Amino acid sequence: MKRLLLLGGGHAHAALLFKLIAAPLAGARVTLVTPKPYQTYSGMLPGLVAGHYRPEEIQIDIAALAHRAGVELVLENAVALNAARRRATLGEGRELEYDLASLNLGSLPNWFGVPGASEFAIPVKPFETFLAAWDALRVDAAKRLLRIGVVGAGAGGVELALAMRFALAAGGAPAEIVLFSDRPVALPEHAPAAQRRIARLLSMERVELCVDTRIVRVEAGALTDAHGKREACDAILWVGGAAPQPWLRESGLRVDKNGFVLVDATLRGVTHPEVFAAGDSATLDGAPHPKSGVYAIRHATVLEHNLRATLAGGTLERYVPQKEALALISIGRKYCLATHGDWALEGEWLWRVKDWIDRRWIRRFE
Ligand SMILES: Cc1cc2nc3c(=O)[nH]c(=O)nc-3n(C[C@H](O)[C@H](O)[C@H](O)COP(=O)(O)OP(=O)(O)OC[C@H]3O[C@@H](n4cnc5c(N)ncnc54)[C@H](O)[C@@H]3O)c2cc1C
């Protein structure tokens, strides 16, 4: 019996558990290590903040999936991996050995070495930390006019800035929300058509956009940009960039320049083929693609096939990333911007499409 160790209950492992319910892995004893019995679905998080969803509507019940799939669940954080000795260390010090492992650990916000950021800013991940801080902010906003800074104007930062603005205004406690982009635009990874639309939507919804503003220092109640300008903020939310679990660098697995595990097209570690990685944890060697849930979901199918093939001695599949992914960016109220390649569209009907897609994704796990 081979020991398969799954680290992290992300999109790819949730989808894998779901498949294992109907078709268990022959010849393997499977253990999943993840800190929470549920997984908060990031695609619906801005909708939760805006007040369109209840927490239980955006959670995947990982514990129930594991139970039904016959997978042992360990509610802990992995804190180290020794690829040479094939063992992972958990937060409480226990060590778990494996014959085959798969990493789907997601990512953390990247502080980019900015002094004070990890101390004084609220990280968007883990989502539980952010949601607790958001609850406290709402209480505070009911008592006084808050100025909230959001650092990072990619899709996640834009969506959360707009969702917070909408929720606070709807609750009768409008706050000033300032979104900081270190680039000349918001949504720098997207096409100019989407960037123009989002600039207009941010202005319409009264979210202040500060472009070319690289934050270089964070203190309690203020941040400073690269031009030396200091901005007072009652709270600072950090949504910038993606960083891996820091211990991956010391694992012995080959990692990319940022510390994410380098995998080949079959999602196996380039130096340790018995370790797979998927979702944000993985960087495809020679063909890196953006870190987003859309790709993590695509990894899931290949990961499942290749774990089965490795255990049964079959042929492994290759993952071919799609060139462009559709992005559906919610705008606080029930309105959405869709962008794919060069085009961008917006409307209330697109929010209904996004809502339908997101609910369908969650419901498949019930
Ligand atoms: C506000 C916001 C909105 C977003 N919206 C979208 C969107 O609409 N569409 C999209 O495609 N992407 C979106 N993203 C990006 C998306 O969140 C990530 O790319 C995606 O979640 C990565 O999926 P994953 O499967 O790699 O890991 P995740 O889904 O992040 O899961 C990682 C899992 O690993 C667990 N874990 C973490 N550390 C450890 C540890 N040390 N030991 C054990 N387990 C651990 C976590 O608890 C979690 O269960 C958004 C991001 C943000 C911040």
The ligand as a Tripos MOL2 file, in Angstrom:
@<TRIPOS>MOLECULE
LIG
   53    58     1     0     0
SMALL
NO_CHARGES

@<TRIPOS>ATOM
      1 C1         -9.9350   38.5310   -3.2890 C.3       1 LIG1
      2 C2         -9.4950   37.5030   -4.2730 C.ar      1 LIG1
      3 C3        -10.3590   37.1230   -5.2880 C.ar      1 LIG1
      4 C4         -9.9510   36.1800   -6.2190 C.ar      1 LIG1
      5 N1        -10.8330   35.8550   -7.2150 N.ar      1 LIG1
      6 C5        -10.4540   34.9540   -8.1360 C.ar      1 LIG1
      7 C6        -11.3560   34.6190   -9.1960 C.ar      1 LIG1
      8 O1        -12.4800   35.1410   -9.2950 O.2       1 LIG1
      9 N2        -10.9370   33.7000  -10.1070 N.ar      1 LIG1
     10 C7         -9.7000   33.1170  -10.0300 C.ar      1 LIG1
     11 O2         -9.3820   32.3000  -10.8900 O.2       1 LIG1
     12 N3         -8.8410   33.4260   -9.0540 N.ar      1 LIG1
     13 C8         -9.1710   34.3170   -8.1000 C.ar      1 LIG1
     14 N4         -8.2880   34.6560   -7.0910 N.ar      1 LIG1
     15 C9         -6.9950   33.9470   -7.0140 C.3       1 LIG1
     16 C10        -7.2070   32.6590   -6.2780 C.3       1 LIG1
     17 O3         -7.5820   32.9080   -4.9560 O.3       1 LIG1
     18 C11        -5.9750   31.7760   -6.1870 C.3       1 LIG1
     19 O4         -5.2320   31.7990   -7.3620 O.3       1 LIG1
     20 C12        -6.4650   30.3510   -5.9440 C.3       1 LIG1
     21 O5         -7.1600   30.3040   -4.7090 O.3       1 LIG1
     22 C13        -5.3290   29.3710   -5.8990 C.3       1 LIG1
     23 O6         -5.9070   28.1070   -5.7150 O.3       1 LIG1
     24 P1         -5.1000   26.9240   -5.1100 P.3       1 LIG1
     25 O7         -5.8910   25.6960   -5.4360 O.co2     1 LIG1
     26 O8         -3.7110   26.9680   -5.5810 O.co2     1 LIG1
     27 O9         -5.0590   27.1800   -3.5530 O.3       1 LIG1
     28 P2         -6.1470   27.7490   -2.5720 P.3       1 LIG1
     29 O10        -7.5130   27.6160   -3.1280 O.co2     1 LIG1
     30 O11        -5.7050   29.0970   -2.1450 O.co2     1 LIG1
     31 O12        -6.0360   26.7460   -1.3560 O.3       1 LIG1
     32 C14        -4.8570   26.5430   -0.6210 C.3       1 LIG1
     33 C15        -5.1750   25.6040    0.5050 C.3       1 LIG1
     34 O13        -3.9850   25.2640    1.1990 O.3       1 LIG1
     35 C16        -4.1900   25.3920    2.5850 C.3       1 LIG1
     36 N5         -2.9020   25.6990    3.1830 N.ar      1 LIG1
     37 C17        -2.2440   26.8760    3.1800 C.ar      1 LIG1
     38 N6         -1.0760   26.7710    3.8490 N.ar      1 LIG1
     39 C18        -1.0040   25.4950    4.2620 C.ar      1 LIG1
     40 C19        -0.0360   24.7570    4.9840 C.ar      1 LIG1
     41 N7          1.0970   25.3230    5.4010 N.pl3     1 LIG1
     42 N8         -0.2800   23.4450    5.2410 N.ar      1 LIG1
     43 C20        -1.4080   22.8580    4.8220 C.ar      1 LIG1
     44 N9         -2.3560   23.5080    4.1240 N.ar      1 LIG1
     45 C21        -2.1570   24.7940    3.8460 C.ar      1 LIG1
     46 C22        -5.2020   26.5000    2.7170 C.3       1 LIG1
     47 O14        -5.8690   26.4680    3.9410 O.3       1 LIG1
     48 C23        -6.0990   26.1810    1.5460 C.3       1 LIG1
     49 O15        -7.0320   25.1880    1.9180 O.3       1 LIG1
     50 C24        -8.6600   35.5980   -6.1390 C.ar      1 LIG1
     51 C25        -7.7910   35.9590   -5.1170 C.ar      1 LIG1
     52 C26        -8.2000   36.9170   -4.1850 C.ar      1 LIG1
     53 C27        -7.2550   37.3050   -3.0960 C.3       1 LIG1
@<TRIPOS>BOND
     1     1     2 1
     2     2     3 ar
     3     2    52 ar
     4     3     4 ar
     5     4     5 ar
     6     4    50 ar
     7     5     6 ar
     8     6     7 ar
     9     6    13 1
    10     7     8 2
    11     7     9 ar
    12     9    10 ar
    13    10    11 2
    14    10    12 ar
    15    12    13 ar
    16    13    14 ar
    17    14    15 1
    18    14    50 ar
    19    15    16 1
    20    16    17 1
    21    16    18 1
    22    18    19 1
    23    18    20 1
    24    20    21 1
    25    20    22 1
    26    22    23 1
    27    23    24 1
    28    24    25 2
    29    24    26 1
    30    24    27 1
    31    27    28 1
    32    28    29 2
    33    28    30 1
    34    28    31 1
    35    31    32 1
    36    32    33 1
    37    33    34 1
    38    33    48 1
    39    34    35 1
    40    35    36 1
    41    35    46 1
    42    36    37 ar
    43    36    45 ar
    44    37    38 ar
    45    38    39 ar
    46    39    40 ar
    47    39    45 ar
    48    40    41 1
    49    40    42 ar
    50    42    43 ar
    51    43    44 ar
    52    44    45 ar
    53    46    47 1
    54    46    48 1
    55    48    49 1
    56    50    51 ar
    57    51    52 ar
    58    52    53 1
@<TRIPOS>SUBSTRUCTURE
     1 LIG1         1 GROUP 0 **** ****
